[in-house]
């Protein structure tokens, strides 16, 4: 029998963060019917008593629990979770989020009220809502990612997020830390395992492919805190390299073939990314951005 919803959490070497996340899931007013942990930690968490104390039938009496240990790779781990999920709705949470008690209830209500939507996301309560007007203007000018925005893709194919906006609305972009989809949408459009690392833009890619045909939503009534754990994150230069490499892959896969003239806007956004690093004197980050661009073109000659 198909379940109402499945929650998938992909994790790697973040036991402490994951346990806090599980505690918040256990306190939901609407308990998930299925909870799947896809773990790529160097040492399987299932062997650790601390993990088992937070992931058991006593803590989740109304939930089917499943633990899977696999090789690392975020998109790969998510696809493995999809293959095992039995719910009609599939939620993805980063292992460093803390859900408010009504998160699942509010999201399920939105899915029930709007059967035409293929997926959606909630709001992040701890984003920076006081970014300077200069920062916002700079990012708008260079068509770069930003929050408190439309939730649409910019003309250059960069994702923007609706986090911090007050009203329910249709979006094209959902964030990987708190996205949800109907299972039938994911059966047609799985995560692209070509995305590098842990990883940037993989959420924008699957959202783009799904939202072309069916709308996605942003629901500010469903809220969580995203702590963005520093554990197991790559160095700044490596993350910057991953950003421009994965953005280039996203752009040429999803936008360039529809309108080749957008290559001008793609270049404009890359100039903006690098210029921002120069203005802020983030030299490691600049080197990473340039290496990501070069590596993409070397690999796609």
N, C-alpha and C positions, 0 to 999 in steps of 0.2 A: 504493500500500500504506500502511495506517495505521501510523504510528510508535508507539513505546512511550510517549514523553513529549515535550511541547513546553514550553520555558521562555520566558515573555514578560516582558520588562523594559520598562516605560514610563519615559521620561526626558525631562527638559527643563532645558537649560542647566547640566548637572552632569557635565561630561566627566570630571573627576578622580574623583569618587565612582563613576561608572559603570565606569571602568577598573579600580578596585580590586575592584569586584563581579565583573567579568568574569574577573579573575585568580583569584578564589576558585572560580568556576565551572569554569575550565580545570583546576583541581586536584582536581575531584571523582573519587572512586573509581569512580563510575558516571557516565560522560559523558552529558550530555543528547543525545538524538538530533536535536533541533531547538532552535535558539535564535533568538528573534525580538526585535529591538530596535525599539520604536515610539517614535520621537524627535519631539518638538515644539520642539526648540531653535530659537532665533532664527536661528542659522546651522547648517545641517545637519551633524551630526557626521561623516557619511560623507565630507565634503570635507576632514577634518582627518587629517593623517598620524599623530598620536598615537593617535587612535581606531582607525584602520586597523591599527596595530601590535598592538592588543589584541583585534581582532575580525577574524580571518582564518582560513583553513583550516589554516595551519601551527600555530596555537595551539589550534584545535578540529578535529583531523583526523577525528574520528568523528561530527561534528555538522553538520547542514544549517543554514546561516546565512542569515538573512533580515533586511534592514534596510528600515524603512519610515519616511518622514518625513511628518508630518501636522500639522494645526492642533492647538493645545493643548486640553487637557481630559482629565483622567485617565480618566474612565469611557469617553469616546469612544475614547481610545487603547487601553484594554483590550479594548473590543469589536472594534476593528480587528485587534488581535492574535488574538482568538478566531477571527475570520473567516478568517485566514490559517493558523492552526495545523492541523497534520496529526496530532498525537499523541492517543492515547487518554486520557492524563492531561495536564492543562494546569496548569503552575506559574506563579504570579505572584510576582515579587520586586521590592521597591523598589530603586532604583539605588544606595542607600547601605547595603546589607547586605553582610556578609562571611560566606559560608557555611563551616561546618566541613566537612571533606573527605567525610564520609559522609552529608551531608544528603539528597541525592537517593536514595542507596541505602536509607537508613532509611525514607524516606517511601514509596518504591516498594514496599518490603517490607510496610509497613502496608496499602497499597492491595491488595496481593496476598492478604494474610492476612485482610482484612476486605472481601470483595467487596460487602457490603451498604452500605458507606459511600460517599456521593456526593462527599465532599471532606474536607479536613483541613488541619492546619497543624503546624509544629514549634514549638520553644521559642526564646525570645530569651535569650541567655546574659548580656547586660549590663543587664537591667532592675534597678531598685532593689528589692532583696529585703529592705531594712531600713526600710521605711516605718513610721512610728510607729503605735502602737496608736490614738492619737487620730485620726490621718489615716484609718486604716482604718475606725474606728467612725463617723466623720463621713460617709464615703462610703457605708457600709452604711445609715446612718440616712436619708440623702436619696436612696438608690437610684441612686447615681452610678457611672460606669465605674470599674473598678479592676482591677489585675492580681493574680496568685496567687489567683484566684477560681474559680468553678464553670465559667466559659465559657458561661453561660446569660444570657438577657436578664433584667433586673430587672423587677419588676411594672410599672414605669413605662416599659418599653421601652428602657432604657439598656443598652448591651452591657457585659458583663464578660469578662475574658480569663483563660485558664488558664495563661498564661505563668508560669513559676516553680514550678509544681506538679510533683510527681515521677512521676506515674503516667499511663499511657495512659488516655484516657477519652472518652466521647461529649460533644460540646459543641454549642451552637447558634450560637456566634460564632467566626469566624476572622478573623485580622488581615490587613489588606491588604498588609503588607510581606512576608508569607511564606505565602500561602494557595495551595491546589491543589484542583482539582476534576476529576472525570471529565468528558470532553468532552460526553457526552450530557446531563449536568445543565446545563451552560452553554448548550447549544443551546436548551434550554427556558426558561432564566432568565438572560438577559444582564444586564449592568450598566445601571443606570438613568441615562441621560445628563441627567436633570433635576437631579442633585446638583450643587451649586455648587462652584467652585474646584477645589482639587487633591486630595482633598476629604475632608471628614469624613463618616463613617457610610455611605459607598457600599458598603464591605465588609460592614458589618452588615446592610444591606438585602438584598444578594444572598444572604448566608448565611441570613437569616431566611426568604426565599422558598424556598430549597432545603431547609433543615432541617425545614420543616413536613412534608415528605413522606419525606425520606430523611436518615439521621443523618450528622453530621460528626464528625471525631475530632481530638484533640490528641495529638501524639506527642512526648514529651520527649526521645526518643533522637535526633531530628533537630534540630540546634542551629545557630543563626547569631547573629551580632552585628549589631544595628541601630544605626547611628551617627547617624541622624536629622540629616542634613546641614542646616545653616542656609541653604545656597545656594538661592535661588529660592523661599524660604518668605515668605509674606506677613507684614506687621506683626502684632503681638500683637492689637491691636483688631480687625483684619480676620479673623484666625483665630478669635477668640472669636465674632465675628458669624456666621462660617460654621458654627461648632459649634452654636449654638442654632437657627439657621435650618435646618440639615440634620437636626438632631435632631427638630425640629418636623415636618419633611417625613416623616422615617422613622416617627414615632409615628402620624401621621394616616393614612399609607399602609398600615401593617402592623398596628397595634394597636387604634386607636380604633374602627374599624368592627366589630371582633370583640367589643368590650366598651366601650361609651361611658362607663361609670363610671370607666374608667382615666384619664379626663381629670383627675381629682383627683390621681392619682399623677404624671401628667405635670407638672402645676403644682407639685407638691411637689418634684420633681427640679429644675425651673427655679429655684425659690426656693433650693434647696441650692447650685446652681451660682453664683448671684449672691451668696449669703451667704458662700460660700468666698472669692470675690474681695474682698468687703468686709473679712473677717477678715484677709486677707493684704495689704490695702491695695493691691490691683492695680486701680487706677481705670480705666486704659485697657481692661483686660480686661472690667471691669464694663460700661463703656460699649458695648463690642462685643457682649456678651451681650444687653443690652437692645435694641440696634439690630437684632440678628438676629431676636429675637422680634417686634419691631414690623414689620420688613420682611416677615417671613413672613405676618403677618396682613393687612398692606396688600395683599400680592400675592394673597391668597386670600379676599378679600371676596366 
